[in-house]
Amino acid sequence: MPLHFLKMHGAGNDFVVLDARTTQLNLSAAAIRHIADRRLGVGCDQLVIIEPDEAGADAFMRILNADGSESGACGNATRCVAALLAEETGERGVTIRTISGLLKAEILGPGLVEVDMGTPLLEWGDIPLVGPADTLHLQLALGPVSDPAACSMGNPHATFFVDGFAHLRIELIGPKLETHRMFPERANIGFALIESPSRIRLKVWERGAGLTLACGSGACAALVNAHRRGLTGRQATVAMDGGELLITWAENGHVLMRGPAETAFAGELPDLV
Ligand SMILES: N[C@@H](CCC[C@H](N)C(=O)O)C(=O)O
């Protein structure tokens, strides 16, 4: 049976979205990699599967990286799925469960969504790191980058603060940092340039997907880590190659992420399962 899909993106971070609320889907890692392949398949950074949620959220969202691995968080996909679910229910508020927990989203206008990404985890064991460490200053250096800060936004992130991007060969250092022994579950690696206390330029080498045009959880991690270092206030615009997100680390500890959610096209996959 061909499988209906939507191609969506949030600030250029792109997704193949499948609806498995009425039919169960068991995609192998090889099938996920094939769908995500930009030459042989549809092409995407993540494959997102909407599943029923037994515990009362509007839906469960499964997040699968282009390499077939699973993640607990994807900020940009959460906005996309929230926009889809809100269209169905006609409600502004949407709740979505992931393997990392429950997220609340609110539709602010056409194609504009805010998600409460929950509270960042700052302890080494929660990120996780390989052993006890100061998560504000990791003893990690590679080529021109050093001294990142780490946190979990439901998935592991390390943020390096940089002076510019011209001298960075992210395609070379990204995979080495992602798979560094310090990160037993690998990590998403952000490179953040602080332009002002309320503006960050960010590039993210994503775990399981490589260099993407934007990373929502990476933008949240960059703001959290920048604020912990005293480099920004609690709110900043995070500008990435594919677009901008407004990130707020609220006084109650929750991180709010506001940004676009768009549908590019719809299509059908041949039977790959
Ligand atoms: N694109 C995402 C993050 C997707 C998952 C990540 N690559 C991981 O493995 O944790 C976002 O917008 O947050």
PDBQT file of the ligand as one rigid body, heavy atoms in Angstrom, charges set to zero:
ROOT
HETATM    1  N1  LIG A 301      15.945  19.065  14.322  1.00  0.00    +0.000 N 
HETATM    2  C1  LIG A 301      15.740  18.948  15.682  1.00  0.00    +0.000 C 
HETATM    3  C2  LIG A 301      16.461  17.917  16.489  1.00  0.00    +0.000 C 
HETATM    4  C3  LIG A 301      16.310  16.512  15.907  1.00  0.00    +0.000 C 
HETATM    5  C4  LIG A 301      16.870  15.409  16.753  1.00  0.00    +0.000 C 
HETATM    6  C5  LIG A 301      18.364  15.488  16.941  1.00  0.00    +0.000 C 
HETATM    7  N2  LIG A 301      19.084  15.346  15.719  1.00  0.00    +0.000 N 
HETATM    8  C6  LIG A 301      18.782  14.423  17.957  1.00  0.00    +0.000 C 
HETATM    9  O1  LIG A 301      19.240  13.329  17.563  1.00  0.00    +0.000 OA
HETATM   10  O2  LIG A 301      18.636  14.670  19.148  1.00  0.00    +0.000 OA
HETATM   11  C7  LIG A 301      15.202  20.142  16.388  1.00  0.00    +0.000 C 
HETATM   12  O3  LIG A 301      14.626  21.021  15.705  1.00  0.00    +0.000 OA
HETATM   13  O4  LIG A 301      15.247  20.211  17.604  1.00  0.00    +0.000 OA
ENDROOT
TORSDOF 0
